[in-house]
Amino acid sequence: MDKTINGSTLRKMFEGAFSLVEENKKVIDALNVFPVPDGDTGTNMSLTLKSAASEMSACESNTIESICVSFNRGALKGARGNSGVITSQIIKGISSVLMSCETEITMKDFAKAVQNGCDMAYKAVTVPKEGTILTVIRALADQAKSACKTAKTFEEFLSDTLAYGEAVLQTTPDMLPVLKKAGVVDAGGRGLVTIFSGFYKALTGQMADIEFNDNVEKDVTSEEIHVNYQSLADIKYAYCTEFFVINIYEKTTDADINILRNRLLEIGDCVLCIGDLQLIKVHVHTNEPNRALGYALQLGELNGVKIENMLEQNRQLRKQQEKEPMKEYGLIAVAAGDGLNGVFKDIDVDYVISGGQTMNPSANDIATAADKVNAKNIFVLPNNKNIIMSAEQANDITDKNLIVIPTKSIPEGISAVLAFDANSSIEDNKSNMIEAVNSVKSGSVTYAVRTTNVDGLDVKVGDIMGLDEHSVLTVGKDVNETTVDLIKKIVNASASNLTLFYGEGVTEDDSATLQSKLEEAFPDLDVSMVYGGQPVYYYIISIE
């Protein structure tokens, strides 16, 4: 085993990291210490790495610099949730050091890169908390610095580093009481150790033939690929080409699918080539769609062919923008549920990104939405604490000026929008919107997905839970009773309006029954029931 690695090996290590996290994402999700059905740490880390690996797959060069640049760019664009954003910052730190290595990476180089990843991760978090992914990356960085001086091979260096990271991960319950109560290690820390395990497995040949595109179910459309239509110069390849290969010839092999992918990489970018000997899905941006189709015809028949001229789309967009001069301000909100989407559109939000708990939009999703809004300055309402960091990171992807209002719930987002004034300055709007956020109290009612003790309450699987912005306040067996009990705990004497957004699975009759109970229990409040259609939560509660 060598003491250094080259660009080809680094590519395999990055692919190995994604492959192993993807394989174990449900295990990582299950480490979520809270009983609410939103354990998505593994999913968010996997989606972040999927974006990084997909971007890297379009990189035709095996130079260390090009691999690092593409993997880092993909991680930045695909970062989802706090765990995904922190992961992307670790990747950014590692990549920025390694890309300066010309033809080989030494153990000392890699140790320096991991330390830089650690530094980037701590900078990304406003109030760093130990017992989390931050503790684990610091442990990995410390051990890498030591191991690079004593290890005789790169394999030994990674093995020593990984073993120490795992040992420190096992101590995270001693640092965070909530982990100890749940009897689990930190989910983000487990995800990070899984990433480094992927590095090690790929390096040692345990994942010698990683074909991440073939092993991942992904349905990419042109909407998911970030293209800046603002300038013709930004469009290197004019034709967005999509099709399926069906009735695949008997002589076709899995190797032929890989050859097709490589040929597509030679004539374009944003390449997707996934499937098996039954069906292959292809997506590519190219100036030669005829060659893409020709290559595919060697494997089987074509179906569902769609070729879009992105240059013409750009021209049409420009014409539209000339008719409608760019506004000074725009508004973007994140919400899950057609009812909530309609609420935000009714109060003049320009674009609603579908997402929220368990399905956090990526930084790229937010940047793409910003590019679609015809405004210079765009206020972003994440409406979930796990989306705020992604929204802030989106500023690095779009040319628009994004002002992120750190809303952590739907009621906060609505309150912020209502405080917006198109005739005020950015600073005044930001101040007024944040003040409005602080004036509303939020609550939610959902069900427990695990048995645990949280916030001093015993919770069993299937129990109904009432939560405020910070913790679980009440637990019961009946949705309506739990909802009434929660409101009693969070309402104050100054409140005058009580609004409940009812989710999917709650009927209009159900909501009407609860409204009657609430009007009886809180005669001084104006009670309103609004269809939200949100998943996971029976009710989202707003008190003003």
Buried (B, 14 or more C-beta within 10 A) or exposed (E): EEBBBBBEBBBBBBBBBBBBBBBBBEBBBBBBBBBBBBBBBBBBBBBBBBBBBBBBBBBEEEBBBBBBBBBBBBBBBBBBBBBBBBBBBBBBBBBBBBBEBEEBBBBBBBBBBBBBBBBBBBEBBEEEEEBBBBBBBBBBBBBBBEBBEEBEBBBBBBBBBBEBBBEBBEBBBEBBEBBBBBEBBBBBBBBBBBBBBBBBBBBBEEBEEBBBBBEBEBEBEBEBBBBBBBEEEEBEBBBBBBBBBBEBBEEBEEEBBBBBBBBBBEBBBBBBBBBEBEBBBBBBBBEBBEBBBEBBEBBBEBEEBEBBEBBEBBEEBBEEEEEEEEBEBBBBBBBBBBBBBBBBBEEEBBBBBBBBBBBBBBBBBBBBBBBBBBBEBBBBBBBBBBBBBBBBBBBBBBEBBBBBBBBBBBBBBBBBBEBBEEEBEEEEBBEBBBEBBEEBBBBBBBBBBBEBEBBEBEBEEEBBBBBBBEEBBBBBEEBBBBBBBBBEEBBEEEBEEBBBBBBBEBEEEBBEEBBEBBEEBBEEBEBEBBBBBBBBBBBBBBBB
